Amino acid sequence: MIHPVVIDVHLPAGIAGPDPMSFDVRCFLVPHATGVTLVDTGLDHSVPVITGKLAEIGADWGDVTDVILTHHHPDHTGGLAEVITLAPDAAIWASPHDTFPVAAKAAEDGETIRELRVITTPGHTAGHLSLLSAHHDVLLIGDLAGNQNGRLTRAPAPFTADPAQAERSLRKASLLDFTDLYPSHGAPSDRPALQHLLNRP
């Protein structure tokens, strides 16, 4: 089972637009035969929430073998420095096409890291990654799409480096074999919802 770690974010008016904004950011714990993989590290205040979820599944930071970063935006990497302190032996993986504050092993397209297959899905950032778990029949799609009020949507254009490339990556993701779709913002969705999104402008 893949375990989402949900961190609620509330931005006052004027930070990301004229109105207040509330949303969630999700990291994911993926248990494997010899430990746990952490996908993304959330904001800088996310680590206590991740610690609580580790305990909930009967693990702790000593069980974290790998950290995979979907992309370099701060709501997905803000907790990285603290995570490295708590899990110093964990391997850090990321795309070489994004810039990170720490050295990371290159996660290449098609490579499998602890049962998660790396799918390069650039556009939101140059090095954006998605991760396919054949074992769980789940695609972790990062920020290529999000779930807003029960509806799958494209990532906001102001935060997307190359919208045309992001669209090609969405199409690439839609051709993969999975049932459930886990975005990094909003509740889980499914493959038909992604197909439906691609049919909307």
C-alpha positions in Angstrom: 0.0 0.0 0.0 1.2 3.5 -0.8 0.6 5.9 2.1 -0.1 9.6 1.3 1.2 12.2 3.8 -1.1 15.2 3.6 0.1 18.7 4.7 -2.5 21.4 4.7 -1.4 24.9 3.5 -3.2 28.2 4.0 -1.9 31.3 2.2 -3.3 34.7 3.2 -4.5 37.1 0.5 -1.8 38.7 -1.5 0.7 35.8 -1.4 -0.4 33.8 -4.4 -3.1 36.2 -5.7 -5.7 38.6 -4.4 -7.6 36.0 -2.4 -6.7 33.6 0.4 -5.8 30.1 -0.8 -6.0 26.8 0.9 -4.7 23.5 -0.6 -2.8 20.4 0.4 0.7 19.1 -0.5 1.3 15.4 -0.5 4.3 13.3 0.1 4.2 9.5 -0.2 5.6 6.6 1.8 6.1 3.5 -0.3 7.1 0.4 1.8 9.3 -2.2 0.1 11.0 -5.4 1.1 13.8 -3.8 3.1 12.4 -0.4 4.2 10.4 2.6 3.0 10.8 5.0 0.1 9.8 8.6 0.6 8.5 10.5 -2.4 9.0 14.3 -1.9 9.6 16.0 1.4 6.9 18.7 1.5 7.3 22.1 2.9 9.8 23.0 5.6 7.2 22.2 8.4 6.2 18.9 6.9 8.7 16.6 8.7 6.6 16.1 11.9 3.7 15.0 9.8 5.9 12.6 7.9 7.3 11.3 11.2 3.7 10.6 12.4 2.8 8.7 9.2 6.0 6.6 9.5 5.0 5.7 13.1 1.4 4.9 11.9 2.7 2.3 9.4 5.1 0.8 12.0 8.3 2.5 10.7 10.7 5.3 11.6 13.4 7.4 9.9 15.9 4.5 10.1 13.7 2.6 7.7 13.8 5.2 5.0 16.2 3.9 2.4 15.5 6.3 -0.5 14.1 9.7 -1.1 12.8 10.5 -4.6 12.1 14.1 -5.5 9.5 14.7 -8.3 10.8 18.2 -8.9 12.5 21.2 -7.3 9.6 23.4 -6.2 9.9 24.3 -2.5 6.5 22.8 -1.5 8.1 19.4 -2.5 11.6 19.9 -1.2 11.3 22.2 1.8 11.7 19.4 4.3 14.7 17.9 2.5 17.5 19.3 4.8 15.7 18.0 7.9 15.0 14.6 6.2 18.7 14.2 5.3 19.5 14.8 9.0 16.9 12.2 10.2 17.7 9.6 7.5 21.4 10.2 6.7 21.9 6.8 5.0 19.0 7.3 2.6 19.8 7.7 -1.1 18.5 10.9 -2.6 17.2 10.6 -6.2 16.1 13.4 -8.6 16.2 14.5 -12.2 19.6 16.0 -13.3 17.5 18.5 -15.2 16.3 20.3 -12.1 18.4 22.1 -9.5 18.5 21.0 -5.9 20.3 22.3 -2.8 21.9 18.9 -2.2 23.7 16.3 -4.4 21.3 13.7 -5.7 21.6 10.5 -7.7 20.3 10.9 -11.2 16.9 9.3 -11.7 16.7 8.3 -15.3 13.7 7.5 -17.5 12.8 3.8 -17.2 15.0 3.2 -14.2 13.4 1.3 -11.3 14.1 2.5 -7.8 12.8 0.2 -5.1 9.9 -1.1 -7.3 9.1 2.5 -8.5 9.7 3.0 -12.3 10.9 6.5 -13.1 8.9 8.2 -15.8 10.3 11.5 -17.1 7.4 14.0 -17.4 9.0 17.4 -18.0 7.0 20.6 -18.5 5.9 21.6 -15.0 9.7 21.9 -14.5 12.4 20.8 -16.8 13.2 17.7 -14.7 9.7 16.8 -13.4 9.4 13.0 -12.7 6.4 10.7 -12.3 6.7 7.3 -10.6 4.9 4.1 -11.6 4.2 1.4 -9.1 3.2 -1.7 -11.0 3.0 -3.6 -7.7 0.3 -1.2 -6.5 -1.2 -0.3 -9.9 -0.6 3.4 -9.1 1.0 6.4 -10.9 2.4 9.1 -8.7 2.0 12.0 -11.1 3.6 14.8 -9.0 2.4 18.2 -10.2 1.6 17.4 -13.8 -2.1 17.3 -12.6 -3.9 18.0 -9.4 -7.3 17.3 -7.9 -9.4 20.4 -7.2 -12.8 19.8 -5.6 -13.0 16.3 -7.0 -11.9 17.2 -10.5 -8.5 16.6 -12.1 -6.9 19.8 -13.4 -3.7 20.8 -15.1 -1.1 22.5 -12.9 -1.5 26.3 -12.8 0.2 27.9 -15.8 2.1 30.5 -13.7 4.0 27.7 -12.0 4.5 25.6 -15.1 7.8 26.2 -17.0 6.7 24.8 -20.4 2.9 24.2 -20.8 3.2 22.6 -24.2 5.8 20.1 -22.9 3.6 19.5 -19.8 0.8 18.6 -22.2 3.0 16.1 -24.0 3.9 14.6 -20.7 0.3 14.2 -19.6 -0.3 12.3 -22.8 2.7 10.1 -22.2 1.4 9.4 -18.7 -2.1 8.5 -20.0 -0.5 5.7 -22.1 0.9 4.0 -19.0 -0.7 0.9 -17.4 -2.2 1.9 -14.1 -5.5 2.1 -12.3 -5.1 4.8 -9.6 -3.5 8.2 -10.0 -2.0 10.0 -7.0 -1.3 13.7 -7.6 0.8 15.7 -5.2 -2.0 18.2 -4.6 -5.5 16.8 -3.9 -7.1 13.4 -3.4 -6.3 10.3 -5.5 -8.0 10.0 -8.9 -7.9 7.4 -11.7 -6.8 6.8 -15.2 -10.2 7.7 -16.8 -10.1 11.1 -15.1 -6.7 11.7 -16.8 -8.1 10.7 -20.1 -11.0 13.1 -19.5 -8.6 15.9 -18.6 -6.8 15.5 -21.9 -10.0 15.9 -23.7 -10.6 19.3 -22.1 -8.7 22.4 -23.2 
